[in-house]
Amino acid sequence: MTSAEYVDCTGLPAGSRVDVETKNRHYQIECLGEGAIRISGHPDYCPTPMPGRFVDPLIERGRHLQFLLDRRPVTTSRVVKVRVERPKSPVSIH
């Protein structure tokens, strides 16, 4: 995983994983494509990976992470750390 000051998730390919540490929690996000995500990390809202969407796809240190779970908006405490892991390219054998 690569650390970053900010990540614009609209530019991430499907299969990318974003690890977000906020002041109070640690979220794990899988980008599914076309703005859809699977997110976990909150004991009440998403204790296991739940389907959702970003309200704001820009995740930046010092800002709040905002996402929707079943149309319910969730705003986290401030982001402390962001790491991104892009999917590995499949190996083609000729």
VOGU-3710 file (C-alpha; in Angstrom, 3 decimals, decimal comma):
1> mtsaeyvdct> 0,000/0,000/0,000  1,129/3,500/-0,800  0,552/6,384/1,638  -0,866/9,622/0,270  -1,950/13,079/1,439  -5,158/12,672/-0,537  -6,837/10,258/-2,932  -9,451/11,061/-5,574  -11,329/7,772/-5,714  -13,033/8,618/-9,023
11> glpagsrvdv> -9,719/7,854/-10,723  -9,154/4,483/-9,052  -9,799/1,281/-11,002  -12,223/-1,343/-9,725  -10,474/-3,633/-7,261  -8,472/-0,821/-5,663  -8,371/-0,835/-1,881  -8,210/2,289/0,251  -7,194/2,078/3,891  -8,413/5,149/5,829
21> etknrhyqie> -7,451/5,868/9,409  -9,559/8,559/11,054  -9,169/10,055/14,484  -11,568/7,457/15,910  -11,736/4,503/13,490  -9,979/2,508/10,781  -11,941/1,984/7,530  -11,216/-0,431/4,720  -12,739/0,443/1,359  -12,855/-1,617/-1,805
31> clgegairis> -13,640/0,347/-4,980  -16,084/-1,599/-7,142  -16,278/0,815/-10,085  -18,721/3,525/-11,182  -18,682/5,106/-7,707  -19,730/1,951/-5,864  -17,727/0,817/-2,826  -17,673/-1,857/-0,158  -16,702/-0,398/3,225  -16,113/-1,665/6,750
41> ghpdycptpm> -14,687/-0,260/9,957  -17,513/1,269/11,991  -18,909/-1,008/14,718  -22,492/0,233/14,252  -22,803/1,230/10,568  -20,451/-1,178/8,784  -18,823/-3,743/11,089  -18,494/-6,055/8,076  -18,049/-4,971/4,443  -21,224/-3,181/3,327
51> pgrfvdplie> -22,129/-1,809/-0,108  -22,130/1,976/-0,314  -21,211/5,052/-2,344  -18,999/8,064/-1,709  -20,685/11,403/-1,026  -17,317/13,013/-1,733  -14,808/10,761/-3,526  -11,884/12,961/-2,410  -10,301/11,497/0,731  -7,780/13,886/2,245
61> rgrhlqflld> -5,887/14,118/5,511  -7,581/16,625/7,809  -11,002/16,275/6,122  -13,943/14,034/6,966  -14,679/10,868/4,990  -18,270/10,982/3,702  -20,181/8,022/2,307  -23,696/6,626/1,953  -24,877/3,293/3,322  -28,340/2,395/2,059
71> rrpvttsrvv> -28,949/6,120/1,345  -27,970/7,034/4,917  -25,150/9,613/4,989  -22,189/8,874/7,253  -19,539/11,455/8,120  -16,463/10,268/9,994  -14,029/12,024/12,258  -11,087/13,695/10,500  -8,838/11,563/8,325  -5,375/11,010/9,794
81> kvrverpksp> -3,878/8,623/7,214  -4,761/7,356/3,733  -3,173/4,412/1,936  -4,024/3,009/-1,490  -3,446/-0,376/-3,049  -4,208/-0,634/-6,747  -5,139/-4,022/-8,191  -2,308/-6,030/-9,628  -2,365/-6,359/-13,392  -3,170/-9,885/-14,494
91> vsih> -0,185/-11,734/-15,913  -0,718/-12,858/-19,465  0,986/-15,981/-20,706  1,736/-16,241/-24,418
//
